[in-house]
Amino acid sequence: MYKVGIISLGCAKNLVDSEMILGMLDASNFKIVNTIEDSDIIIVNTCGFIEDSKKESIENILDVIKYGKKVAVTGCLVERYKDELKESIPEVDLWVSISEYGKLNELLEDLLKKEVEIDKINPFVRMLSTPEYMAYLRISEGCNNCCAYCAIPLIRGHFRSRPLDDLLLEASLLEKKGIKELVLISQDTTRYGSDFNNGTNIVTLLKEILKFEGFKSIRLLYLYPDEISDELIDFIKDNPRVAPYFDIPLQHSSNKVLKGMLRRGTQEDYQKLIDKIRNKIPHAILRTTYIVGFPGESDDDFVNLVAFTKKNEFDHMGAFKYSREDGTKAYEYENQVSEALKVARLNKIMDVQKKISYEANKAHIGEIMDGIVIGYNPKTQIYKLRSYWNAPDDIDGTISFKSNKEIKIGEIVKVKITSAFVYDLYGELVE
């Protein structure tokens, strides 16, 4: 019996691929192990989104080959740079691009000289690597937005919604595994169904998923701003099991920069959307991400971004330095911003957000939050909670609380928030 381990890098979408690979191998009688030392084969599932993620992927590959095990490398980095990687790191035994996943089983069989028979990769056969109470449901592949800075369409191809029946079958399998928290993900979640031409959309999917009563919390991640419809906002308002959580990567607020990014919509459009969500759902959580240092971003553009951030007081905000990615339209843009200025602007916008986050968090003091217990530290006797306030990607901060009684991980409880910090909340169990 071959023993295999996997290193999964990058986003939750990539993690689902890793879970499918593990499911394929587990169903084919491989033993899944957690350490390189115990493995016969190591699979590194790479990310190739921005420069930092490329470096992380390369570092992991170089580290793994030192152990003398069989090494297979999959994922986004391979999809973009397979030929260059094969030439520069010949020690790797197998390179598999995303477009080759349909024959991954055959490629691994060849690597192992036909000593084993491996099932095909199957989206319904996943070995979940998330905590036992939660799972991701990837609802589409690819992206049609073609933003000037983004390599995703080059890696994952054009947008393709997964068939509704397939998603409902997968949801039913996840419910049977005891999943309580379901997180819907894709490159462009709000576009779901637009390629079917039969009226199916993200609300159609949510209506069907709500029929699975085992899911106590359903969350959407990555909502393209101009695709957030009144229908979706109203549906979230009227269905408390769908977290009132709007993850809207705006990327910037300056109309000049947005135009250069090839983003649809303007600052005025974004403002109307934010106001509409908060008017309809006053307790909604708004999260966004920015790119600072995009080519041609002037001092005035950055001042605009700071003012926009202060005005809208996002509950959660993350920012990234612009990464110049070959193959993207912005790679050829003139007026590239210096690294030093990117760093200065990143630090400035995050300092602004710290104050906003602290004030926003203080507003939750006294609130009673329903949530799922996601962790426990026996040394401090402190539990951690996931509520509508924080997504499961470790970006939003944590909710901690103490309890005089023992609580199981995955149990649903009520916690009253008693203290607030810059990024975190603290509370006590409501009996």
C-alpha positions, 0 to 999 in steps of 0.5 A: 500500500502506497502512502501519500501526503499532500501539501495544499497551497493557495485559496479555498478553491485550490483546497477543494481540488486537493480534497478531490485528489485525496478522495481519489487516492483514498478510494484507490486504497492509498494510505493518507499520511500527514508527514513527509517522512511517512510518505512514499509520494508527496503531492504539492498542489500549488498556487500561482496567483501572485508573485508571493504565492509563486515563491511560496509554491517554489519554496515548498517544491524545493523543500520536498525534493530534499527528502528523496521521495517521489514528488508530483506537483499539481495546480495553478503554478503548473498550469501557467509555467509547466515547461519552465518548471520541468526544465528548472526543477528536473528532480520532480517526478511528475508535473500535472496542470489543472487541465490534465486532472481528468487523466491524473489517475493515469499519470500517477499509475505511470509514475508508479509503473502500473503497480496500482489501479487508480480511480478517476478524480471525482467531485463527489468523492472528496476527503475533507480537510476542513474541520468536521463541522464545515465544508466548501462547495465550489459552484463554478470554475473559471472567470470571464471578468478579465481584470487587468491585474488578474491571471485567473482566466489564464489559469482557470479558463472561462466561467463555467457554472456547475450543473445545479443537480450536481451541486445538490447531490454534493450538498446532500453528501456533505449534509450526510457527513454532518456538515453544519456550515456550508461555504459557497465559493468560486472565482465569481460566485454571484455569476452562478447560472448566467451561462445556463440561459434558463433563469437559474441564478445564485438565488435559485441555488440558495433556495435549493440548498436551504432545503437541507436542514442540516446546514445551520449556516450558509455563506457566500464568498467573493461577490462581484459588486455589479452582480449583487442583485436586489433579489439576492440582498432581499433573499439574504435579509429574509433567510437567517440561515444565509449569513448576512455577510457580503464579501465584496472585493472592490479593489479600489475606489478611484474611478481612474484606477478602476477603469485601468483595472478594467473593473465594471462599475464606478465609485458612485455605483459602489457607494449605492450598493453599500448604502443599499445593503446597509439600509436593507440589512443594518446588521450586515457584515461588509468585507472588502479587499483593495489593491494598492500601487496599481500602475498609474495610482497617483497620490490623489487616487490613494487619498480617494481610497483612504477617504472612501474607506473612512466613509464606509467603515468596512467591518473587515478589509484586507489590502495587497500590493499590486503584483505585476503578473506576466500575461495580464494587461496591466503588465504592459502598463506604463507608470508602474508604482515603486515597491517602496511606495506600494509598501508605504500605501499598504501600511497607511491603508491598514493603519486606517482600517485598524481604527475603523475595525476597532470602532466597528467591533466595539459596536458589537458589545452587548450583542448576542451572537449565534455560532458554531464552536470551532476551537478550544485551548485547554491551557487558557480554557477559552473557546472560539466561535464562528458566527455570521461576523467571521468567515472560515478563512482566518482573515476576519479575526476571532471570537473567543469566549469562556464557559463553565461547562464543557462544549463540543467542537461543532456545537451551536451556542449563543455568546454575548460579546463583552469586549472588543479589540482591533480585530477580535471579539470576546464574550461569554456563553449565554446559558 
